[in-house]
Amino acid sequence: MIEPHQKSDIELLLKSNDEQTILDAIMYMTFNVNDPEWIQKKCIEQINLKKSSNITGLAITCLGHIARLHGVINENTTIPLLKKLLKDKEFSGRAEDALDDIEQFTKK
């Protein structure tokens, strides 16, 4: 993947029909963009789109990474979503890990 330098480039990659392109874009923005609110919004969008299990799972994990890397998360939007995902067998482990990261790394 060519490394995008603008959020608009990442947004285009996230709209791709290619799963690997989307996965790469999620990883890139999580570790290279210094805008935790925007990254969180994009991860939540990917979760809600339900394009694939891999994309949804990675986006859930990256919510925890945002908390770990930036020390902040918008709990009003993230916590209810993750608690809902705790009831989904496929994603409950990832949701639990993300909630643990949020609890451990966000500044109260």
Sequence and secondary structure as in RCSB ss.txt:
>XXXX:A:sequence
MIEPHQKSDIELLLKSNDEQTILDAIMYMTFNVNDPEWIQKKCIEQINLKKSSNITGLAITCLGHIARLHGVINE
NTTIPLLKKLLKDKEFSGRAEDALDDIEQFTKK
>XXXX:A:secstr
     SHHHHHHHHT S HHHHHHHHHHHHHH S HHHHHHHHHHHHHHT  HHHHHHHHHHHHHHHHHHS   H
HHHHHHHHHHTT TTTHHHHHHHHHHHHHHS  
